[in-house]
Amino acid sequence: MEFGRLITAMVTPFDSNLAVDWKQTEKLIDHLIEDQKTDALVVCGSTGEASTLKDDEKIRLYETAVKVADGRCKIIAGTGSNETDHSLDMTRAAEKAGADGVLIVTPYYNKPSQEGIYRHFKEVAGVTDLPVMAYNIPSRTVVGISTETMLRLAEIPNIVATKESHSDLDHISTLVRNAPEGFRVYCGDDSLTLPYLSVGAYGTVSVASHVIGQPMQEMITAFVNGEVRHATELHHKLFPIFKGLFIAPNPAPIKYALQLKGLDTGGVRLPLVEVTEAEGRHIASLF
């Protein structure tokens, strides 16, 4: 399965009552595919506020994304949770909805051992024919996936990629060097995209690509084509945006940026809150 090099972790649009805004969801998908040139979308990931979405909302979001994308890009459904059985149920639902793959986060809060993490992912991979992307984000899950565990997971045929959200480039180098051929490592932090590429990562799962997808594609393509100086210049140009869009807890800043660009995706559900006036001024200054 080819997910491409630039994957957007899509926000979930809400209306004024913080219900999912289905009309704006369709507009956003078109915007990301046609205007931002994303190769794939993650639906119901962290940026999509998955932790506050109900199961029926998630399933309808999977179905809507598949229908609206209509083959123009790949749809990766966020189906992981800290309960293995629930992750299995949502993964089955994503496959039924027509998703092209699933994103499974490390089980959070429970603090499982590495063996527990391995068995969790193995169970999920075992109930679907879809390709699985693991999601290693220790800052949110407390326990990270060790290189040894990730390499074990990479031996499972349909675990084909990992999204790594941390700054440990030694970890990335070890994965790239030792993983089976075809297993792909994706960056999960926008500002680290170019450093990750420099040690062999394949692409990025991005938040900033909601608004700067085309220049990010240009940066990635330049690096892949050996135009390192140009890629570096683009990285430095985009760096303030990468950092500024995380001035407050994600996805409040990117939702504000989308509003500035004329695409209102609404507010965020508690316990998240919208950006302050000062934060909003800073975000506006980036563009």
Secondary structure, DSSP 4 states (H G I P E B T S, - for coil): ----SEEEE----B-TTSSB-HHHHHHHHHIIIIIS--SEEEESSTTTTGGG--HHHHHHHHHHHHHHHTTSSEEEEE---SSHHHHHHHHHHHHHHT-SEEEEEPPPSS---HHHHHHHHHHHHHT-SS-EEEEE-HHHHSSPPPHHHHHHHTTSTTEEEEEE-SS-HHHHHHHHHHSPTT-EEEE-SGGGHHHHHHTT--EEEESTHHHHHHHHHHHHHHHHTT-HHHHHHHHHHHHHHHHHTTSSSTTHHHHHHHHHTT-------TTS-PPPHHHHHHHHHT-
